[in-house]
């Protein structure tokens, strides 16, 4: 991942540092000729967590490029300006201020760790610009009284209460009362809050759940933490730590002979992770159809990556592509001209038909309301099937919805 990240950084920084407009493909028809919609993005495309956020950002940019190549939105192109925060909260805030003041952005998309959300919101709010936090969410977006300008838009994660809700539901169903569950969190506030919440939920369902905290940054040897899980007699493992820490802990467990089952949370929902392990011990939830399902949106993404170029594997671009679909939906609902107040109103009543796009199961939509800026999420569990040598689904889709700050409902919605 570090090698392919290095290949992409030059291309990303060309737009991020210069604040450039997304190019329209030469010869595309029709060429958008109207005034542009100005959208800003503060993204951690370099720095310590770039391996997570750079491909997400690239997927978003690819969507906007192909949208402009299709003629934009009723003849108006989307001028996406990306600024590199390096995951630094103070830098992220300063860049958000620049985007709304110098680039006249009607909205700021935040693509970085949750610690960057509030600094970006503080600067955008002073100009009345909505913030779309697109890789993590916080309590200020949950019902019944979300911040009027802050929206939770990622499909790979949602609020603290819903982040691991499907993991808890599945383990509780399969393990039953008394089952022992080993959970890991990285020693940062967001990860600890998510895993502490999941631990309490499992314990409330009668399971024996124990949480361990991985130091930040993670040490090179996680064997001592893995030993804790084995000595505990864990039958199940899961966690809300970032990808590198979670996968390293799973491997440390395997090296010590652990035979339990690890259930990955939605931020681990990438084809390449399952293909890497090819293990019946590692299952993970996806927030979109995986590339293995070959839905129409996968073909569109593949064509855009081929046309405009991308150094990242296609699975790593899917969630950014889905974000682009949401932004297009919001801009279409805003109409033209679209100012910040109209865009906020559009987001407050937005309905994104991800089911029709093949990103979610048929009929599944994400809906925002003035009292709920998280909306619904759909997740499905997948595994590597050694018999067929491919990724296959495990059970139905789950629908997750907040009913309060950290109160959620989880329902199944069929086998589509």
C-alpha positions as CSV (number, residue, x, y, z in Angstrom):
1,X,0.0,0.0,0.0
2,X,2.8,2.5,0.8
3,X,4.3,1.9,-2.7
4,X,1.1,2.5,-4.6
5,X,0.4,5.5,-2.3
6,X,3.6,7.1,-3.4
7,X,2.6,6.6,-7.0
8,X,-0.7,8.4,-6.5
9,X,0.5,11.3,-4.3
10,X,2.0,13.3,-7.2
11,X,-1.3,13.1,-9.1
12,X,-3.4,14.0,-6.1
13,X,-1.1,16.9,-5.0
14,X,-1.3,18.4,-8.4
15,X,-4.9,19.3,-7.6
16,X,-4.6,19.6,-3.9
17,X,-1.7,22.0,-3.7
18,X,-2.8,24.1,-6.7
19,X,-6.5,24.0,-5.8
20,X,-7.1,23.1,-9.4
21,X,-10.4,22.5,-11.1
22,X,-11.4,18.9,-12.1
23,X,-10.6,18.6,-15.8
24,X,-13.2,17.6,-18.4
25,X,-12.1,14.9,-20.8
26,X,-11.2,16.3,-24.2
27,X,-13.8,15.4,-26.8
28,X,-16.4,14.5,-24.2
29,X,-20.0,15.2,-25.2
30,X,-21.7,17.2,-24.1
31,X,-19.1,19.5,-22.6
32,X,-20.5,21.4,-19.6
33,X,-20.4,25.1,-20.4
34,X,-22.3,26.7,-17.5
35,X,-21.0,28.2,-14.4
36,X,-19.5,25.6,-12.0
37,X,-20.7,24.3,-8.7
38,X,-17.8,25.0,-6.3
39,X,-17.2,22.1,-3.9
40,X,-14.2,21.9,-1.5
41,X,-12.5,18.9,0.1
42,X,-10.1,18.7,3.0
43,X,-8.4,15.4,2.6
44,X,-5.6,13.5,4.4
45,X,-3.9,12.4,1.2
46,X,-0.5,12.5,2.7
47,X,0.7,11.9,6.3
48,X,0.3,9.1,8.8
49,X,-3.2,7.9,7.7
50,X,-2.9,8.5,3.9
51,X,-3.2,4.8,3.1
52,X,-6.8,5.0,4.2
53,X,-7.9,8.5,3.0
54,X,-5.9,8.9,-0.3
55,X,-7.7,6.1,-2.1
56,X,-11.1,7.3,-0.8
57,X,-10.3,10.8,-2.1
58,X,-9.3,9.4,-5.4
59,X,-12.5,7.5,-5.8
60,X,-14.4,10.7,-5.1
61,X,-12.4,12.7,-7.6
62,X,-12.9,10.0,-10.3
63,X,-16.6,10.2,-9.8
64,X,-16.6,14.0,-10.3
65,X,-14.4,13.7,-13.4
66,X,-16.7,11.2,-15.1
67,X,-19.7,13.4,-14.0
68,X,-18.1,16.4,-15.8
69,X,-17.3,14.2,-18.8
70,X,-21.0,13.3,-19.0
71,X,-21.9,17.0,-19.2
72,X,-22.0,17.9,-15.5
73,X,-25.3,18.7,-13.9
74,X,-27.6,20.2,-16.5
75,X,-24.6,21.8,-18.2
76,X,-22.9,23.0,-15.0
77,X,-19.6,21.3,-14.2
78,X,-18.5,20.5,-10.6
79,X,-15.3,22.3,-9.7
80,X,-13.8,20.1,-7.0
81,X,-10.9,21.7,-5.1
82,X,-9.0,19.3,-2.9
83,X,-6.6,20.5,-0.1
84,X,-4.2,18.2,1.7
85,X,-4.6,18.3,5.5
86,X,-2.0,15.6,6.3
87,X,-4.6,14.6,9.0
88,X,-3.6,17.6,11.1
89,X,-6.6,19.2,12.8
90,X,-5.3,22.8,12.8
91,X,-4.2,22.5,9.2
92,X,-7.6,21.0,8.3
93,X,-9.4,24.0,9.9
94,X,-7.2,26.5,8.1
95,X,-7.8,24.8,4.7
96,X,-11.6,24.8,5.3
97,X,-11.4,28.5,5.9
98,X,-9.5,29.0,2.6
99,X,-12.0,26.9,0.7
100,X,-15.0,28.9,1.7
101,X,-13.3,32.3,1.6
102,X,-11.0,32.0,-1.4
103,X,-12.6,29.2,-3.5
104,X,-16.2,30.2,-2.7
105,X,-17.1,26.5,-1.9
106,X,-20.8,26.0,-1.2
107,X,-19.8,22.9,0.9
108,X,-16.7,21.3,2.4
109,X,-16.2,17.6,2.2
110,X,-14.0,16.3,5.1
111,X,-11.9,13.2,4.2
112,X,-9.8,12.5,7.2
113,X,-9.8,11.2,10.8
114,X,-12.7,12.2,13.1
115,X,-10.4,14.5,15.0
116,X,-10.5,16.8,11.9
117,X,-14.3,17.2,11.8
118,X,-14.9,19.9,14.4
119,X,-12.0,22.2,13.2
120,X,-13.4,22.0,9.7
121,X,-16.9,22.6,10.9
122,X,-15.8,25.7,13.0
123,X,-14.4,27.4,9.9
124,X,-17.1,26.4,7.5
125,X,-19.9,27.3,9.9
126,X,-18.7,30.9,10.0
127,X,-19.5,31.1,6.3
128,X,-22.7,29.0,6.5
129,X,-21.2,26.1,4.5
130,X,-22.4,22.6,5.1
131,X,-19.7,20.0,6.1
132,X,-20.0,16.5,4.8
133,X,-17.8,14.3,7.1
134,X,-17.2,11.4,4.7
135,X,-14.9,8.9,6.6
136,X,-16.2,9.1,10.1
137,X,-19.1,10.5,12.2
138,X,-19.6,11.9,15.7
139,X,-22.6,12.4,18.1
140,X,-23.3,15.9,16.8
141,X,-24.8,14.4,13.6
142,X,-27.2,12.0,15.3
143,X,-30.9,12.5,16.0
144,X,-32.8,14.2,17.4
145,X,-30.8,17.5,17.4
146,X,-27.9,17.3,14.9
147,X,-25.7,20.3,14.1
148,X,-27.5,22.1,11.3
149,X,-24.5,22.2,9.1
150,X,-22.8,18.8,9.8
151,X,-23.8,15.7,7.8
152,X,-22.6,12.1,8.2
153,X,-22.0,10.8,4.7
154,X,-19.7,7.7,4.6
155,X,-21.1,4.3,3.8
156,X,-18.2,2.4,5.5
157,X,-19.1,3.9,8.9
158,X,-21.7,5.9,10.7
159,X,-22.3,7.1,14.3
160,X,-20.5,5.7,17.4
161,X,-23.6,3.6,18.3
162,X,-24.1,2.2,14.8
163,X,-20.5,1.7,13.7
164,X,-20.3,-1.9,15.1
165,X,-24.0,-2.6,15.5
166,X,-24.1,-5.3,12.8
167,X,-21.0,-6.9,14.2
168,X,-22.6,-7.1,17.7
169,X,-25.8,-8.4,16.2
170,X,-24.1,-11.2,14.2
171,X,-21.8,-12.4,17.0
172,X,-24.7,-12.4,19.5
173,X,-26.8,-14.4,17.1
174,X,-24.1,-16.9,16.2
175,X,-22.3,-17.1,19.6
176,X,-25.2,-16.9,22.0
177,X,-25.1,-16.1,25.7
178,X,-21.8,-16.8,27.4
179,X,-19.7,-16.7,24.2
180,X,-16.3,-15.0,24.7
181,X,-15.5,-12.0,22.5
182,X,-12.2,-10.2,22.3
183,X,-12.4,-6.6,21.1
184,X,-9.5,-4.3,20.2
185,X,-9.4,-0.5,20.0
186,X,-6.6,1.9,19.1
187,X,-5.7,4.3,21.8
188,X,-7.4,7.3,20.3
189,X,-10.8,8.8,21.5
190,X,-12.9,7.7,18.5
191,X,-11.7,4.1,18.4
192,X,-12.1,3.7,22.2
193,X,-15.6,5.2,22.2
194,X,-16.7,2.8,19.3
195,X,-15.3,-0.3,20.9
196,X,-16.4,0.6,24.5
197,X,-19.9,1.0,23.1
198,X,-19.8,-2.4,21.3
199,X,-18.4,-4.1,24.4
200,X,-21.3,-2.8,26.5
201,X,-23.8,-4.0,23.9
202,X,-22.3,-7.5,23.8
203,X,-22.3,-7.7,27.6
204,X,-26.0,-6.5,27.6
205,X,-26.8,-9.5,25.3
206,X,-25.2,-11.9,27.8
207,X,-21.9,-12.4,26.1
208,X,-18.5,-12.3,27.9
209,X,-16.8,-9.4,26.1
210,X,-13.4,-8.1,26.9
211,X,-11.7,-5.0,25.3
212,X,-8.0,-4.4,24.9
213,X,-6.4,-1.2,23.8
214,X,-3.6,-1.1,21.2
215,X,-1.0,1.7,21.8
216,X,-0.9,4.5,19.3
217,X,1.1,4.1,17.2
218,X,0.9,0.3,17.3
219,X,4.1,-1.5,18.3
220,X,5.7,-3.8,15.8
221,X,4.9,-6.8,17.9
222,X,1.3,-7.4,19.0
223,X,2.0,-10.9,20.3
224,X,1.4,-9.9,24.0
225,X,-2.0,-8.5,23.2
226,X,-2.9,-11.5,21.1
227,X,-1.8,-13.7,24.1
228,X,-4.4,-11.9,26.2
229,X,-7.1,-13.0,23.8
230,X,-6.0,-16.6,23.7
231,X,-5.7,-16.8,27.5
232,X,-9.2,-15.3,27.8
233,X,-10.4,-18.2,25.7
234,X,-11.9,-15.9,23.0
235,X,-14.1,-17.6,20.4
236,X,-14.7,-14.4,18.5
237,X,-12.6,-11.4,17.7
238,X,-13.5,-7.9,16.4
239,X,-12.6,-4.3,16.9
240,X,-12.8,-0.7,15.9
241,X,-9.1,0.0,15.4
242,X,-7.8,1.3,12.0
243,X,-7.0,-1.3,9.4
244,X,-3.3,-1.8,10.0
245,X,-3.7,-2.4,13.7
246,X,-6.6,-4.7,13.3
247,X,-5.1,-6.9,10.7
248,X,-1.8,-7.0,12.6
249,X,-3.6,-8.2,15.7
250,X,-5.5,-10.9,13.8
251,X,-2.2,-12.2,12.3
252,X,-0.6,-12.2,15.8
253,X,-3.6,-14.3,17.0
254,X,-3.1,-16.7,14.0
255,X,0.6,-17.2,14.7
256,X,-0.2,-18.3,18.2
257,X,-2.7,-20.9,17.0
258,X,-6.0,-19.1,17.7
259,X,-8.9,-20.9,16.0
260,X,-11.7,-18.4,16.7
261,X,-13.5,-16.2,14.1
262,X,-12.7,-12.6,13.5
263,X,-15.6,-10.3,12.3
264,X,-14.3,-7.2,10.7
265,X,-16.2,-3.9,11.0
266,X,-17.3,-2.1,7.9
267,X,-14.1,0.0,7.4
268,X,-12.4,-3.3,6.6
269,X,-14.9,-4.0,3.8
270,X,-12.5,-4.3,0.9
271,X,-12.1,-7.2,-1.5
272,X,-8.4,-7.1,-1.3
273,X,-8.4,-7.8,2.5
274,X,-10.4,-11.0,2.1
275,X,-8.3,-12.0,-0.9
276,X,-5.1,-11.4,1.1
277,X,-6.0,-13.7,4.0
278,X,-8.2,-16.3,2.1
279,X,-9.1,-17.6,5.6
280,X,-12.3,-19.0,6.9
281,X,-11.4,-17.3,10.2
282,X,-11.7,-13.8,8.8
283,X,-15.1,-12.4,7.8
284,X,-15.9,-8.7,7.3
285,X,-18.9,-6.4,6.8
286,X,-19.1,-4.3,3.6
287,X,-21.0,-1.0,3.3
288,X,-21.4,-1.4,-0.5
289,X,-21.5,-4.4,-2.8
290,X,-18.0,-5.8,-3.1
291,X,-16.3,-5.8,-6.5
292,X,-16.7,-9.6,-6.5
293,X,-20.5,-9.0,-7.1
294,X,-19.8,-7.1,-10.3
295,X,-22.6,-4.6,-10.1
296,X,-23.0,-1.9,-12.8
297,X,-21.4,0.8,-10.7
298,X,-18.2,-1.4,-10.6
299,X,-18.0,-1.2,-14.3
300,X,-18.5,2.5,-14.3
301,X,-15.8,2.9,-11.7
302,X,-13.4,0.7,-13.6
303,X,-14.0,2.6,-16.8
304,X,-13.3,6.0,-15.1
305,X,-10.1,4.6,-13.5
306,X,-9.0,3.4,-16.9
307,X,-9.9,6.7,-18.6
308,X,-8.5,9.1,-16.1
309,X,-5.9,6.9,-14.4
310,X,-5.6,5.6,-10.8
311,X,-2.8,3.9,-9.0
312,X,-5.1,2.3,-6.4
313,X,-6.9,-1.1,-6.6
314,X,-10.5,-0.7,-7.6
315,X,-11.9,-2.0,-4.2
316,X,-10.2,0.9,-2.5
317,X,-12.0,3.4,-4.7
318,X,-15.6,2.2,-4.1
319,X,-16.5,4.2,-1.1
320,X,-15.2,7.5,-2.5
321,X,-17.2,6.8,-5.7
322,X,-20.4,6.3,-3.6
323,X,-19.7,9.7,-2.0
324,X,-19.6,11.3,-5.4
325,X,-23.0,9.8,-6.2
326,X,-24.3,11.4,-3.0
327,X,-22.8,14.8,-3.8
328,X,-24.3,14.7,-7.3
329,X,-27.7,13.9,-5.8
330,X,-27.5,16.8,-3.4
331,X,-26.4,19.2,-6.2
332,X,-29.2,18.1,-8.4
333,X,-31.7,18.7,-5.6
334,X,-30.2,22.1,-5.0
335,X,-30.6,23.1,-8.6
336,X,-29.2,26.2,-10.2
337,X,-28.2,28.7,-8.9
338,X,-27.1,26.8,-5.8
339,X,-25.8,28.8,-2.8
340,X,-24.8,27.6,0.6
341,X,-28.2,28.0,2.2
342,X,-29.9,26.1,-0.7
343,X,-27.3,23.4,-0.5
344,X,-27.9,23.0,3.3
345,X,-31.7,22.8,2.6
346,X,-31.1,20.1,0.0
347,X,-29.0,18.1,2.4
348,X,-31.6,18.4,5.1
349,X,-34.1,16.7,2.9
350,X,-31.8,14.5,0.8
351,X,-32.8,11.1,-0.5
352,X,-30.0,9.1,-2.1
353,X,-31.2,6.1,-4.1
354,X,-28.2,3.8,-3.6
355,X,-30.3,0.8,-4.4
356,X,-31.1,2.0,-7.9
357,X,-27.4,2.7,-8.4
358,X,-26.6,-0.9,-7.4
359,X,-24.4,0.3,-4.6
360,X,-26.9,-1.1,-2.0
361,X,-29.7,-3.7,-2.4
362,X,-32.7,-2.8,-4.4
363,X,-35.0,-0.3,-2.8
364,X,-32.4,0.8,-0.2
365,X,-32.1,4.6,0.2
366,X,-30.2,6.9,2.5
367,X,-32.4,9.7,3.8
368,X,-31.5,12.8,5.8
369,X,-34.0,14.9,7.7
370,X,-33.6,18.2,9.7
371,X,-33.5,16.0,12.9
372,X,-31.3,13.2,11.5
373,X,-28.0,13.8,9.8
374,X,-26.8,10.2,9.9
375,X,-29.7,8.4,8.2
376,X,-29.6,4.7,7.3
377,X,-26.8,2.4,6.5
378,X,-26.9,-1.1,4.9
379,X,-24.2,-3.7,5.6
380,X,-23.6,-7.3,4.6
381,X,-21.1,-9.8,5.8
382,X,-18.8,-11.5,3.3
383,X,-16.1,-14.2,3.5
384,X,-13.6,-16.0,1.3
385,X,-14.9,-19.3,0.1
386,X,-12.1,-21.7,-0.4
387,X,-14.2,-24.2,-2.3
388,X,-15.1,-21.7,-5.1
389,X,-12.0,-19.5,-4.6
390,X,-14.1,-16.3,-4.5
391,X,-15.7,-13.8,-2.1
392,X,-19.3,-14.8,-1.1
393,X,-22.0,-13.3,1.1
394,X,-22.9,-14.6,4.5
395,X,-26.6,-14.1,5.2
396,X,-28.8,-11.1,4.5
397,X,-28.2,-7.4,4.4
398,X,-28.6,-5.5,7.7
399,X,-30.3,-2.1,7.9
400,X,-29.0,0.2,10.7
401,X,-30.7,3.4,11.8
402,X,-30.1,5.7,14.7
403,X,-33.1,6.5,17.0
404,X,-31.0,8.7,19.3
405,X,-27.4,9.8,19.9
406,X,-26.2,6.2,20.4
407,X,-29.4,4.3,20.2
408,X,-29.8,2.2,17.1
409,X,-32.1,-0.4,15.5
410,X,-30.8,-3.3,13.4
411,X,-33.1,-5.2,11.0
412,X,-32.5,-7.7,8.2
413,X,-33.7,-6.8,4.7
414,X,-33.4,-9.9,2.6
415,X,-30.9,-11.8,0.6
416,X,-30.6,-9.6,-2.5
